[in-house]
């Protein structure tokens, strides 16, 4: 009796194995016939699984739009912040479902029957005009109204990963993803980049994130220090008279450029003067601003001081940058020549 049962069990196992092999061979043939369709089907079913996994981890999430082409992504609505640790939880869940080789079925029925049969159905009834609805079911995991192409078994997807999450407005995110070989290759490439980053920063792989956080904090402190020093330098700049115009001109290399822009505009307004600041630790950066009573065109002035420069602005405020450094003595002479020419002055 035992030997008979063992023989039956072996036959069942052999039969199941053969069926799986036939299914896989059929999948391979379908891929050869239409490789693009196969990739899109993987992405489409992968999107269903990934969204269900994400919405399981991030409760209250809803999908608003799906795009599957050169860029695979879906637009979701979620009121809270999305954390990468929780995204990883969702990716693990999605890949577990894929590895379990779950059947994917397409079931058609009336709106009423479908609503009763699938209480967890993801559907936007306002978009369905027909009386019949097609439901794509990933066995015991996801149910969604959809008429797109899909795989017949989750194993065909192979692998899925989130590649980018972008905030596109309060409560809205674009979630990009890849599947199959693309996802596998991208995972390897990003692991490689992380190892290289750890090597460059001379830290262990496990300490990489904390090292980056420490560097970020240090950089922020340094930026604040440079801005404070820039403000101190700005407060001590003295004007000089050039062709009857009060001109504040200074080379403040090493200063914070954002602070320079603000300081130039503020000083020009408060002192009703012409202000020209230069910062050139790397390339030459020039900012010019003038007070409300002056009729000097700053856009024309920066071109005179820095002819090779690229930039622009308004008559009262202009910027320019160039790989050519600015000689302050020569710049003063060019300002003098500029102020002597009435045609270079514009009406406010």
C-alpha positions in Angstrom: 0.0 0.0 0.0 2.8 2.4 0.9 4.7 1.6 -2.3 1.5 2.4 -4.3 1.1 5.8 -2.5 4.8 6.6 -3.1 4.4 5.7 -6.8 1.3 8.0 -7.0 3.2 10.9 -5.3 6.1 10.5 -7.6 3.8 10.5 -10.6 2.1 13.7 -9.4 5.5 15.4 -8.8 6.7 14.3 -12.2 3.5 15.5 -13.8 3.7 18.9 -12.1 7.4 19.3 -13.1 6.6 18.4 -16.7 3.7 20.9 -16.8 6.0 23.7 -15.4 8.6 22.8 -18.1 5.9 23.0 -20.8 4.7 26.4 -19.5 8.3 27.7 -19.5 8.9 26.5 -23.0 5.7 28.1 -24.1 6.8 31.4 -22.5 10.2 31.2 -24.3 8.5 30.7 -27.6 6.2 33.7 -27.0 9.2 35.9 -26.1 10.9 34.9 -29.3 7.8 35.8 -31.4 7.2 39.2 -29.8 10.1 40.3 -27.4 8.8 43.9 -27.0 5.3 42.6 -26.1 6.9 40.3 -23.5 8.8 43.2 -21.9 5.7 45.4 -21.7 3.7 42.5 -20.2 6.3 42.0 -17.5 6.3 45.7 -16.7 2.5 45.8 -16.7 2.0 42.9 -14.3 5.1 44.1 -12.3 3.4 47.4 -11.8 0.3 45.7 -10.4 2.4 43.7 -8.0 4.6 46.6 -7.0 1.8 49.0 -6.4 -0.1 46.5 -4.2 3.1 45.9 -2.2 3.7 49.6 -1.8 0.1 50.3 -0.8 0.4 47.4 1.7 3.4 49.1 3.4 2.2 52.7 2.8 -1.5 52.5 3.8 -3.8 55.0 2.2 -1.8 55.2 -1.1 -3.7 55.5 -4.4 -2.6 55.3 -8.0 -3.5 58.2 -10.4 -1.6 57.4 -13.6 0.5 54.6 -15.1 3.1 55.0 -18.0 4.9 52.0 -19.5 7.3 52.9 -22.3 10.8 54.2 -22.3 10.2 55.1 -18.7 8.1 52.8 -16.5 6.4 54.7 -13.7 3.2 55.4 -11.9 1.9 58.5 -10.3 0.6 58.0 -6.8 -1.1 60.1 -4.1 0.2 59.7 -0.6 -0.1 62.3 2.1 3.0 61.4 4.2 6.7 61.1 3.3 8.0 58.0 1.6 10.9 56.4 3.4 13.5 54.3 1.5 13.6 51.7 4.3 9.8 51.1 3.8 10.2 51.1 0.1 12.7 48.3 0.5 10.1 46.3 2.5 7.6 46.7 -0.4 10.3 45.6 -2.9 11.0 42.5 -0.9 7.3 41.7 -0.7 6.9 42.2 -4.5 9.9 40.0 -5.3 8.6 37.3 -2.9 5.3 37.2 -4.9 7.2 37.0 -8.1 9.4 34.2 -6.9 6.4 32.2 -5.7 5.4 31.7 -9.3 1.8 32.7 -8.8 -0.7 32.4 -11.7 -1.9 35.6 -13.3 -5.5 35.3 -14.6 -7.7 37.6 -16.6 -11.4 37.3 -15.6 -14.3 39.0 -17.4 -17.7 39.7 -15.8 -20.4 42.2 -15.3 -19.8 45.2 -13.1 -22.1 43.8 -10.4 -20.6 40.3 -10.4 -17.0 41.6 -10.4 -17.7 44.0 -7.5 -19.2 41.2 -5.5 -16.5 38.6 -6.4 -13.5 40.8 -5.8 -14.0 43.1 -2.7 -10.4 44.2 -2.8 -10.6 45.2 -6.5 -8.7 48.3 -7.6 -11.0 50.0 -10.1 -12.1 53.5 -11.2 -15.7 52.9 -12.1 -16.0 56.4 -13.6 -13.6 55.3 -16.4 -15.4 52.1 -17.3 -18.2 52.7 -19.8 -18.9 49.1 -20.8 -21.0 46.8 -18.8 -18.4 44.1 -18.7 -15.1 44.4 -16.8 -11.8 42.5 -17.1 -10.0 41.8 -13.9 -6.4 40.9 -13.7 -5.8 38.6 -10.7 -2.4 37.8 -9.2 -3.4 34.8 -7.1 -4.3 35.7 -3.6 -2.5 39.1 -3.8 -3.8 41.7 -6.2 -7.0 42.3 -8.2 -7.2 45.2 -10.6 -9.5 46.2 -13.5 -7.3 46.3 -16.5 -7.4 45.5 -20.3 -3.6 45.6 -20.9 -1.2 42.8 -21.8 0.0 40.6 -18.9 2.2 37.6 -18.2 0.5 34.3 -17.2 2.8 33.6 -14.2 4.6 36.0 -11.9 7.9 34.1 -12.5 8.1 35.7 -16.0 8.7 39.1 -14.4 11.9 37.6 -12.8 12.8 40.6 -10.7 11.5 44.2 -9.9 13.0 47.2 -8.3 12.2 50.8 -7.6 14.7 53.0 -9.4 13.6 56.5 -8.4 10.9 58.3 -6.3 10.3 61.9 -7.2 8.0 64.3 -5.4 5.9 66.2 -7.9 3.8 68.3 -5.6 2.3 68.0 -2.1 1.1 64.5 -1.6 2.1 63.3 -5.1 5.0 61.1 -6.1 6.3 59.5 -9.3 7.6 56.0 -8.7 9.9 54.7 -11.4 10.7 51.0 -11.7 12.4 48.3 -13.8 11.7 44.6 -14.3 13.5 41.5 -15.5 17.1 41.8 -16.9 17.0 45.6 -16.8 16.2 45.5 -13.1 18.9 42.9 -12.4 21.6 44.8 -14.4 20.6 48.1 -12.7 20.8 46.5 -9.2 24.3 45.3 -10.0 25.3 48.7 -11.3 24.0 50.5 -8.3 25.7 48.1 -5.9 28.9 48.7 -7.8 28.4 52.5 -7.4 27.8 52.1 -3.7 31.0 50.1 -3.3 33.0 52.7 -5.3 31.5 55.5 -3.2 32.5 53.7 0.0 36.0 53.3 -1.4 36.3 57.0 -2.4 35.1 58.1 1.1 37.4 55.5 2.8 34.7 54.0 4.8 33.1 50.6 5.2 30.0 49.7 3.2 28.0 49.5 6.4 29.0 53.0 7.4 28.5 54.6 4.0 25.2 56.3 4.8 26.4 57.7 8.1 29.6 59.0 6.5 27.6 60.8 3.8 25.3 62.3 6.5 28.4 63.5 8.4 29.9 65.1 5.3 26.6 66.8 4.5 26.4 68.3 8.0 30.0 69.5 7.8 29.4 71.0 4.4 26.3 72.8 5.7 28.3 74.2 8.7 31.1 75.4 6.4 28.5 77.1 4.1 27.0 78.9 7.0 30.5 80.0 8.2 31.4 81.3 4.7 28.2 83.2 4.5 28.8 84.8 7.9 32.3 85.8 6.8 31.0 87.1 3.5 28.5 89.4 5.4 31.4 90.6 7.6 33.5 91.5 4.6 30.6 93.2 2.9 30.0 95.4 5.9 33.6 96.8 5.7 33.7 97.6 2.0 34.2 101.3 1.4 33.1 103.3 -1.6 35.2 105.3 -4.0 34.3 108.0 -6.4 34.5 107.2 -10.1 33.3 109.9 -12.5 31.1 111.4 -9.8 29.4 108.1 -8.9 29.8 106.3 -5.6 31.1 102.9 -6.5 31.6 99.9 -4.2 34.0 97.6 -6.0 35.7 94.6 -4.4 37.3 91.3 -5.2 35.8 89.0 -2.5 37.2 85.6 -3.7 36.2 82.8 -1.5 32.9 84.4 -0.5 29.5 82.7 -0.9 28.1 83.7 -4.2 24.4 83.6 -3.1 25.2 85.9 -0.3 27.2 88.2 -2.6 24.2 88.6 -4.9 21.9 89.5 -2.1 24.5 91.8 -0.5 25.1 93.7 -3.8 21.4 94.4 -4.3 20.9 95.4 -0.7 24.0 97.7 -0.6 23.1 99.4 -3.9 19.6 100.1 -2.7 20.6 101.4 0.8 23.5 103.5 -0.4 22.0 104.5 -3.7 25.3 103.6 -5.3 26.9 101.3 -8.0 28.1 98.0 -6.6 30.4 95.6 -8.4 31.6 92.4 -6.6 33.9 89.8 -8.0 34.4 86.2 -6.8 37.0 84.1 -8.7 38.4 81.2 -6.7 37.5 78.9 -9.7 35.9 80.8 -12.6 35.3 84.6 -12.5 31.8 85.5 -11.1 30.7 89.1 -11.4 27.6 90.8 -9.9 26.7 94.5 -10.6 23.8 96.4 -9.0 22.8 100.1 -8.9 20.7 102.3 -6.7 17.3 103.7 -7.6 18.4 107.2 -8.6 21.2 106.0 -10.9 20.5 105.5 -14.7 23.3 103.0 -15.3 22.6 99.9 -17.3 24.2 97.0 -15.4 23.6 94.5 -18.2 25.8 96.7 -20.5 28.3 97.3 -17.7 29.0 93.6 -17.0 29.7 93.1 -20.7 32.3 95.9 -20.6 34.0 94.6 -17.5 33.8 90.9 -18.6 33.5 90.8 -22.4 33.9 87.0 -22.6 31.4 86.5 -19.8 28.0 84.8 -20.1 25.1 86.1 -18.1 22.5 88.8 -18.1 19.9 90.5 -16.0 18.2 93.9 -15.8 19.4 97.5 -16.0 19.4 97.6 -12.2 21.0 94.2 -11.6 23.1 91.8 -13.7 25.4 88.8 -13.4 28.2 87.4 -15.5 30.7 84.5 -15.3 33.8 83.6 -17.3 36.8 81.4 -17.3 38.9 84.6 -17.7 39.8 86.2 -14.4 39.1 89.8 -13.6 41.9 92.3 -12.9 40.3 94.8 -10.4 42.5 97.7 -11.5 41.6 97.1 -15.1 37.9 96.7 -14.1 37.9 100.1 -12.4 39.3 101.7 -15.5 36.6 100.1 -17.7 33.9 101.3 -15.3 35.4 104.8 -15.6 35.4 104.7 -19.4 31.8 103.3 -19.3 30.5 106.1 -17.1 32.1 108.7 -19.4 29.9 107.5 -22.3 26.3 108.8 -22.2 25.2 106.2 -24.7 25.9 103.5 -22.2 23.5 105.0 -19.7 19.8 104.0 -19.9 16.7 105.8 -18.6 15.0 104.1 -15.6 
